[in-house]
């Protein structure tokens, strides 16, 4: 764990917050409809303080990595 990460206030505190940010990133990048996006899996990494959300729509799948302190998407990886 990085020193001081526990003292910082996280902007993405809950799983719901992380899913919301991940879906907005997919909507912007892929121009799809929100009702067609399916949540496949969510995971929080305690050591790094990052959220990982796997989403699927149509025939595509993506893993979205987000920084919980900055509340920003750091990577969208299509699988």
C-alpha positions, 0 to 999 in steps of 0.5 A: 500500500502506498504511504498516505493512501489511507489518509486520502479521501476517496471520491469513488467510495462505493461500488455504485460510484465506480460502476457509474463512472465506468458506464459513462466512460463506455458511453462516451467512447463507444457511443452505445445505449446505457440500457444495453450495457451489462455489468459483468464484474467489479473489484476493488484493489486495496493495495493500489486503491483502484476499482476495476469494472468489467462491462459487456454490450452487444458482442464487446467486453471491456475492463475499466480501471479507475483511480478511486482517489481522483475519480478518473478512468485510467484505462479502458481495455477492450477484451 
